[in-house]
Amino acid sequence: VLGFFLLPGFFTLQPNEAAVLILFGAYKGTVRDSGFFWTNPFNRKVKISLRARNLNGEKLKVNDKRGNPIEIAAVVVWRVQDTAQACFDVDNYEHYVAVQSESAVRHLASGYAYDDGEQDELTLRGGSDAVSVALREELHQRLEKAGVQVEEARITHLAYAPEIAQAMLRRQQAEAIIAARQKIVHGAVSMVDMALK
């Protein structure tokens, strides 16, 4: 009878897995080592994976800093760092990560222009590394309260929204033609200047 009573206290953990122990609603600790364990049979064991996970975000339609509609998506690599926070500070930490990641991407996109910024202005298209660092920092601040560590965050999709894509393409072509003509004029003026000298 005693053995049958003690049997529910046994549990196993795989590598990169943790078990949060809860006794009658009170947090009693976390087991992080892999192996075979025994605990008080009345403890409820909540297993949490500590492995790195990918969140491949959906394409979001947002307005950039200048109000142009763009499509943007990001991938976030994250893992649970504090199991107690993940269990008790948020309702569902996986859903929390998904919602906060979408919110952070929307906020980031509205803070930068898509491209063709002012001189030395950071843009989504031209400063992808710096934008990724900014996204990672914002996600870290948002997800820290859920015990989640962000290891990497990168923009995976960036484009003008379909309704203005053709107009923006024509604008880019016009800017390229103007730049080419400026180069031709600059070359002609340089040649005349050399001839005068």
KOLFIVEX-525437 format. One record per residue (C-alpha): residue in one letter; residue number from 1; y negated, z negated, x. Coordinates in Angstrom, 2 decimals, decimal comma. Layout:
+------+-----+---------+---------+---------+
| code | pos |      c2 |      c3 |      c1 |
+------+-----+---------+---------+---------+
|    A | NUM |       Y |       Z |       X |
...
+------+-----+---------+---------+---------+
//
This chain:
+------+-----+---------+---------+---------+
| code | pos |      c2 |      c3 |      c1 |
+------+-----+---------+---------+---------+
|    V |   1 |    0,00 |    0,00 |    0,00 |
|    L |   2 |   -2,38 |   -0,87 |    2,85 |
|    G |   3 |   -1,63 |    2,45 |    4,59 |
|    F |   4 |   -2,26 |    4,36 |    1,36 |
|    F |   5 |   -5,59 |    2,49 |    1,00 |
|    L |   6 |   -6,66 |    3,26 |    4,60 |
|    L |   7 |   -5,65 |    6,95 |    4,52 |
|    P |   8 |   -8,94 |    8,30 |    3,00 |
|    G |   9 |  -10,83 |    6,88 |    6,00 |
|    F |  10 |   -9,39 |    9,50 |    8,36 |
|    F |  11 |  -11,34 |   12,69 |    9,01 |
|    T |  12 |  -11,64 |   15,41 |   11,65 |
|    L |  13 |  -14,67 |   17,19 |   13,09 |
|    Q |  14 |  -14,75 |   20,62 |   14,72 |
|    P |  15 |  -17,03 |   21,38 |   17,70 |
|    N |  16 |  -20,68 |   21,64 |   16,61 |
|    E |  17 |  -20,02 |   19,75 |   13,39 |
|    A |  18 |  -21,30 |   16,33 |   12,31 |
|    A |  19 |  -20,43 |   13,89 |    9,55 |
|    V |  20 |  -23,07 |   11,77 |    7,83 |
|    L |  21 |  -21,58 |    8,45 |    6,66 |
|    I |  22 |  -22,93 |    6,93 |    3,44 |
|    L |  23 |  -21,70 |    3,58 |    2,08 |
|    F |  24 |  -22,71 |    2,89 |   -1,54 |
|    G |  25 |  -25,93 |    4,88 |   -1,11 |
|    A |  26 |  -26,88 |    3,41 |    2,28 |
|    Y |  27 |  -26,95 |    5,59 |    5,40 |
|    K |  28 |  -24,52 |    4,16 |    7,96 |
|    G |  29 |  -24,81 |    6,71 |   10,78 |
|    T |  30 |  -23,73 |   10,12 |   11,98 |
|    V |  31 |  -20,62 |   11,10 |   13,94 |
|    R |  32 |  -21,38 |   14,11 |   16,18 |
|    D |  33 |  -18,32 |   14,19 |   18,47 |
|    S |  34 |  -15,49 |   16,56 |   17,67 |
|    G |  35 |  -12,02 |   15,08 |   17,11 |
|    F |  36 |  -10,02 |   12,80 |   14,81 |
|    F |  37 |  -11,75 |    9,67 |   13,44 |
|    W |  38 |  -11,31 |    6,79 |   11,05 |
|    T |  39 |  -14,07 |    5,07 |    9,11 |
|    N |  40 |  -14,36 |    2,67 |    6,20 |
|    P |  41 |  -12,50 |    4,37 |    3,31 |
|    F |  42 |  -15,46 |    3,63 |    1,02 |
|    N |  43 |  -17,79 |    5,69 |    3,23 |
|    R |  44 |  -18,68 |    9,05 |    1,78 |
|    K |  45 |  -18,54 |   11,71 |    4,50 |
|    V |  46 |  -20,97 |   14,64 |    4,30 |
|    K |  47 |  -20,12 |   17,30 |    6,88 |
|    I |  48 |  -22,97 |   19,35 |    8,33 |
|    S |  49 |  -22,66 |   22,30 |   10,69 |
|    L |  50 |  -24,72 |   22,01 |   13,89 |
|    R |  51 |  -24,16 |   25,65 |   14,83 |
|    A |  52 |  -27,04 |   28,10 |   15,21 |
|    R |  53 |  -27,62 |   30,13 |   12,05 |
|    N |  54 |  -29,50 |   33,33 |   11,27 |
|    L |  55 |  -31,80 |   33,74 |    8,33 |
|    N |  56 |  -32,46 |   37,44 |    7,80 |
|    G |  57 |  -35,51 |   37,46 |    5,56 |
|    E |  58 |  -36,12 |   39,91 |    2,75 |
|    K |  59 |  -38,83 |   42,56 |    3,02 |
|    L |  60 |  -42,01 |   41,02 |    1,64 |
|    K |  61 |  -45,04 |   42,93 |    0,39 |
|    V |  62 |  -48,20 |   41,11 |    1,49 |
|    N |  63 |  -51,80 |   41,91 |    2,36 |
|    D |  64 |  -52,83 |   41,79 |    6,00 |
|    K |  65 |  -56,10 |   40,30 |    7,26 |
|    R |  66 |  -58,04 |   43,40 |    6,13 |
|    G |  67 |  -56,42 |   43,51 |    2,70 |
|    N |  68 |  -54,09 |   46,43 |    3,41 |
|    P |  69 |  -50,71 |   46,08 |    1,65 |
|    I |  70 |  -47,88 |   45,94 |    4,21 |
|    E |  71 |  -44,14 |   45,29 |    4,22 |
|    I |  72 |  -42,90 |   42,62 |    6,61 |
|    A |  73 |  -39,59 |   40,87 |    7,28 |
|    A |  74 |  -38,45 |   38,39 |    9,91 |
|    V |  75 |  -35,26 |   36,89 |   11,29 |
|    V |  76 |  -35,13 |   33,17 |   12,08 |
|    V |  77 |  -32,53 |   31,50 |   14,30 |
|    W |  78 |  -32,25 |   27,81 |   13,41 |
|    R |  79 |  -29,93 |   24,80 |   13,59 |
|    V |  80 |  -29,81 |   21,27 |   12,19 |
|    Q |  81 |  -31,06 |   18,78 |   14,76 |
|    D |  82 |  -31,44 |   15,57 |   12,74 |
|    T |  83 |  -28,59 |   15,23 |   10,22 |
|    A |  84 |  -30,12 |   12,25 |    8,41 |
|    Q |  85 |  -33,36 |   14,13 |    7,72 |
|    A |  86 |  -31,42 |   17,21 |    6,61 |
|    C |  87 |  -29,43 |   15,11 |    4,12 |
|    F |  88 |  -32,05 |   12,73 |    2,78 |
|    D |  89 |  -35,57 |   14,13 |    3,33 |
|    V |  90 |  -35,06 |   17,40 |    1,44 |
|    D |  91 |  -32,93 |   18,31 |   -1,57 |
|    N |  92 |  -31,09 |   21,26 |   -0,03 |
|    Y |  93 |  -31,96 |   21,98 |    3,59 |
|    E |  94 |  -30,60 |   25,57 |    3,58 |
|    H |  95 |  -32,72 |   26,50 |    0,55 |
|    Y |  96 |  -35,68 |   24,66 |    2,11 |
|    V |  97 |  -35,36 |   26,76 |    5,29 |
|    A |  98 |  -35,27 |   30,00 |    3,26 |
|    V |  99 |  -38,32 |   29,13 |    1,13 |
|    Q | 100 |  -40,42 |   27,81 |    4,00 |
|    S | 101 |  -39,56 |   30,81 |    6,18 |
|    E | 102 |  -40,77 |   33,21 |    3,50 |
|    S | 103 |  -43,94 |   31,18 |    3,06 |
|    A | 104 |  -44,59 |   31,13 |    6,82 |
|    V | 105 |  -44,13 |   34,92 |    7,12 |
|    R | 106 |  -46,56 |   35,49 |    4,23 |
|    H | 107 |  -49,12 |   33,16 |    5,80 |
|    L | 108 |  -48,73 |   34,76 |    9,22 |
|    A | 109 |  -49,14 |   38,32 |    7,87 |
|    S | 110 |  -52,36 |   37,42 |    6,08 |
|    G | 111 |  -53,84 |   36,03 |    9,31 |
|    Y | 112 |  -53,51 |   39,22 |   11,39 |
|    A | 113 |  -54,50 |   42,85 |   10,93 |
|    Y | 114 |  -51,65 |   45,39 |   10,91 |
|    D | 115 |  -53,18 |   47,42 |   13,75 |
|    D | 116 |  -56,48 |   48,84 |   15,07 |
|    G | 117 |  -58,14 |   45,47 |   15,42 |
|    E | 118 |  -61,45 |   44,75 |   17,06 |
|    Q | 119 |  -61,61 |   44,70 |   20,84 |
|    D | 120 |  -59,11 |   42,13 |   22,25 |
|    E | 121 |  -58,02 |   41,23 |   18,69 |
|    L | 122 |  -54,34 |   40,36 |   18,27 |
|    T | 123 |  -52,58 |   42,55 |   15,69 |
|    L | 124 |  -49,15 |   42,46 |   14,09 |
|    R | 125 |  -48,14 |   45,77 |   15,61 |
|    G | 126 |  -49,80 |   45,46 |   19,01 |
|    G | 127 |  -49,07 |   41,81 |   19,82 |
|    S | 128 |  -45,50 |   41,34 |   18,63 |
|    D | 129 |  -44,60 |   38,74 |   21,29 |
|    A | 130 |  -47,63 |   36,56 |   20,60 |
|    V | 131 |  -47,13 |   36,93 |   16,83 |
|    S | 132 |  -43,47 |   35,86 |   17,21 |
|    V | 133 |  -44,57 |   32,75 |   19,12 |
|    A | 134 |  -47,11 |   31,94 |   16,38 |
|    L | 135 |  -44,43 |   32,40 |   13,72 |
|    R | 136 |  -42,03 |   30,13 |   15,59 |
|    E | 137 |  -44,69 |   27,42 |   15,93 |
|    E | 138 |  -45,57 |   27,55 |   12,24 |
|    L | 139 |  -41,90 |   27,40 |   11,25 |
|    H | 140 |  -41,36 |   24,45 |   13,60 |
|    Q | 141 |  -44,15 |   22,51 |   11,88 |
|    R | 142 |  -42,84 |   23,34 |    8,40 |
|    L | 143 |  -39,14 |   22,66 |    9,08 |
|    E | 144 |  -39,44 |   19,61 |   11,31 |
|    K | 145 |  -39,47 |   17,30 |    8,27 |
|    A | 146 |  -36,04 |   18,67 |    7,27 |
|    G | 147 |  -34,51 |   17,89 |   10,67 |
|    V | 148 |  -34,27 |   21,61 |   11,49 |
|    Q | 149 |  -35,01 |   23,09 |   14,91 |
|    V | 150 |  -36,24 |   26,71 |   15,10 |
|    E | 151 |  -34,83 |   28,43 |   18,18 |
|    E | 152 |  -36,26 |   31,91 |   17,65 |
|    A | 153 |  -38,31 |   33,83 |   15,11 |
|    R | 154 |  -39,00 |   37,57 |   15,29 |
|    I | 155 |  -40,46 |   40,21 |   13,02 |
|    T | 156 |  -37,73 |   42,74 |   12,21 |
|    H | 157 |  -39,60 |   45,06 |    9,84 |
|    L | 158 |  -43,27 |   46,00 |    9,79 |
|    A | 159 |  -44,73 |   48,96 |    7,90 |
|    Y | 160 |  -47,51 |   49,92 |    5,56 |
|    A | 161 |  -46,56 |   49,67 |    1,90 |
|    P | 162 |  -45,36 |   53,05 |    0,52 |
|    E | 163 |  -48,40 |   53,50 |   -1,72 |
|    I | 164 |  -50,82 |   53,65 |    1,24 |
|    A | 165 |  -48,50 |   54,86 |    4,01 |
|    Q | 166 |  -49,59 |   58,54 |    3,69 |
|    A | 167 |  -53,28 |   57,66 |    3,72 |
|    M | 168 |  -52,83 |   55,48 |    6,81 |
|    L | 169 |  -50,85 |   58,24 |    8,54 |
|    R | 170 |  -53,70 |   60,69 |    7,93 |
|    R | 171 |  -56,15 |   58,12 |    9,29 |
|    Q | 172 |  -54,07 |   57,63 |   12,44 |
|    Q | 173 |  -53,88 |   61,43 |   12,92 |
|    A | 174 |  -57,65 |   61,73 |   12,51 |
|    E | 175 |  -58,21 |   58,93 |   15,05 |
|    A | 176 |  -55,86 |   60,69 |   17,50 |
|    I | 177 |  -57,80 |   63,97 |   17,10 |
|    I | 178 |  -61,12 |   62,16 |   17,65 |
|    A | 179 |  -59,74 |   60,44 |   20,76 |
|    A | 180 |  -58,50 |   63,79 |   22,13 |
|    R | 181 |  -61,89 |   65,42 |   21,54 |
|    Q | 182 |  -63,66 |   62,52 |   23,22 |
|    K | 183 |  -61,41 |   62,98 |   26,25 |
|    I | 184 |  -62,18 |   66,72 |   26,36 |
|    V | 185 |  -65,94 |   66,08 |   26,13 |
|    H | 186 |  -65,70 |   63,36 |   28,79 |
|    G | 187 |  -63,83 |   65,79 |   31,06 |
|    A | 188 |  -66,42 |   68,54 |   30,56 |
|    V | 189 |  -69,31 |   66,16 |   31,25 |
|    S | 190 |  -67,52 |   64,90 |   34,40 |
|    M | 191 |  -67,05 |   68,49 |   35,63 |
|    V | 192 |  -70,74 |   69,31 |   35,06 |
|    D | 193 |  -71,75 |   66,11 |   36,82 |
|    M | 194 |  -69,52 |   66,99 |   39,80 |
|    A | 195 |  -70,97 |   70,53 |   39,91 |
|    L | 196 |  -74,56 |   69,18 |   39,89 |
|    K | 197 |  -73,71 |   66,75 |   42,71 |
+------+-----+---------+---------+---------+
//
